[in-house]
Every structure is written in C-alpha cells, then in structure tokens.
C-alpha cells in the first residue's frame, strides 16, 4: 500500500489500548520524553485525524508497522501489518 505521509501530523505515544484496529494510541510523548525511552510508537495522522501509519520503535529500529487505508465514509478499509520478522499480514474490512 503506497502512503503519502508528507502532509501527515507525526506524533509519539507510549503504547496503545484495546485490540480493535486501527490501534488506539495512548499517553502522548514529547520530544524530551522520547529521549528517556527505549520503546515507543511513532504515528502519522492525516488532516482528518485518521491514523495512517503506526510504527513501534525499539532502540531506534522499527519492530512493528501498521498501515491503514479508509473508505470515503471514514471506516477502516484495509490494514497492512508488518511484524518484527518482516512478515506482512493484510486485513480487509467491509464498509459499515
């Protein structure tokens, strides 16, 4: 899935809650907070505040990545999940 994150808002978080996709990221981190952490999430949100890309960073390396695509209605259409071993899982969702 190609993704243009140039116009996205990049934010950082400690973790996420729940199991539903897209991930619900919690506990925002400032730049100063990130300096004291080995593990955190980097997230890119579009202008409609929908999560487009989420990466779990461990010691500066991407360990997990989620890429999301949405229907025009705003409902999640597809999730591409790349795990620590580089294995890709694609999940498709129905609209509504």
Secondary structure, 3 states (H helix, E strand, C coil): CCCCCCCCEEEEEEEEECCCCCCEEEEEECHHHHCCCCEEEEEEECCCCCEEEEEEEECCEEEEEEEEEECCCCCEEEEEEECCCCCEEEEECCCC
